[in-house]
Amino acid sequence: MLPNQMVKSMIGKVIKVEMKGEENSLVGRLESVDDYMNLHLSNAMEYKGSEKVRALGDIVLRGNNIILIQPYED
C-alpha cells in the first residue's frame, strides 16, 4: 500500500503526528488529506510526552513538515 493510500485509510480516526523541528506531538481526528500530505485535524491537542499541553481545535498541517503519522492509542 502506498503511503498516501495508507494515510487516506485513516480518515475519521484519531492519529498522532510528529513535526519536523518540534519536540511536541499533535493528536487529533484526521478529517482530510491531499496529494501533498497536508492534513486537516479536528479536536487537535498538543502533547509533550504523555502530558497534554494545550487544545488547538481545527488545524491544517503542511505535508513537508510532517515526520511521522500513526494511529493513536490512549
C-alpha positions as CSV (number, residue, x, y, z in Angstrom):
1,M,0.0,0.0,0.0
2,L,1.3,3.4,-0.9
3,P,1.9,5.9,1.9
4,N,-0.8,8.4,0.8
5,Q,-3.3,5.5,0.5
6,M,-2.5,4.4,4.0
7,V,-3.0,7.9,5.4
8,K,-6.3,8.2,3.5
9,S,-7.5,5.0,5.1
10,M,-7.1,6.6,8.5
11,I,-9.6,9.4,7.7
12,G,-12.1,9.6,10.6
13,K,-9.7,8.1,13.1
14,V,-7.6,9.7,15.8
15,I,-3.9,10.0,14.8
16,K,-0.6,11.2,16.3
17,V,1.6,13.4,14.2
18,E,5.2,14.4,14.8
19,M,6.5,17.6,13.1
20,K,10.0,18.5,11.9
21,G,11.9,20.6,14.5
22,E,9.3,20.1,17.2
23,E,9.6,18.0,20.4
24,N,5.8,18.1,21.0
25,S,3.4,15.8,19.1
26,L,-0.1,16.6,17.9
27,V,-3.1,14.3,18.3
28,G,-6.4,14.8,16.6
29,R,-9.1,13.3,14.3
30,L,-8.0,13.2,10.7
31,E,-10.6,14.9,8.6
32,S,-8.9,15.0,5.2
33,V,-5.6,14.7,3.4
34,D,-4.4,15.8,0.0
35,D,-1.8,14.6,-2.5
36,Y,0.9,16.7,-0.8
37,M,0.2,15.0,2.6
38,N,-1.3,18.2,4.0
39,L,-3.5,17.1,6.9
40,H,-6.7,18.6,8.4
41,L,-7.1,17.6,12.0
42,S,-10.1,18.4,14.2
43,N,-10.1,18.4,18.0
44,A,-6.3,18.6,17.9
45,M,-4.3,18.5,21.1
46,E,-0.6,19.3,21.7
47,Y,1.3,16.7,23.9
48,K,4.7,16.8,25.4
49,G,5.4,13.2,26.1
50,S,2.2,11.9,27.6
51,E,1.3,15.3,29.2
52,K,-1.4,17.4,27.5
53,V,0.0,20.9,26.8
54,R,-3.0,22.7,25.1
55,A,-6.1,22.3,22.9
56,L,-5.7,23.6,19.3
57,G,-9.1,22.7,17.8
58,D,-9.1,22.5,14.0
59,I,-5.7,22.8,12.4
60,V,-4.1,22.2,9.0
61,L,-0.5,20.8,8.9
62,R,1.7,21.3,5.9
63,G,2.9,17.9,4.5
64,N,6.5,18.7,4.0
65,N,6.9,19.4,7.8
66,I,5.5,16.1,8.9
67,I,7.9,13.4,10.1
68,L,5.6,10.7,11.4
69,I,1.9,9.8,11.2
70,Q,0.5,6.9,13.2
71,P,-2.8,5.7,14.7
72,Y,-3.2,7.0,18.3
73,E,-3.9,4.7,21.2
74,D,-4.5,6.2,24.7
